[in-house]
Amino acid sequence: MNESYKDLKAYLLNEIAEDAQDMLNAIGDKDVDEIDDEEVLCFCHSIATTMTTLETVSMVGRLVPWFLESNGCEDK
């Protein structure tokens, strides 16, 4: 696995963790009426988008493992 893939994976996982923490902070110990729905939905959307990106990167890694073990097109 090359360093670019590791860096991208770490970045995406950190983004998911940060958005999840922000979402939990937005909900907190508030009553249901006090929670800003749009704010929570924004965090949910961001998590879903980042998770989709991570899934895509992981699938490419599984389908094309030689690419992750090499420098991609730079080897040619």
Buried (B, 14 or more C-beta within 10 A) or exposed (E): EBEEBEEBBEEBEEBBEBBBEBBEEBBEEEEEEEEEEEBBEBBEEBBEEBBEBBEEBEEEBEEEEEBBEEEBEEEE
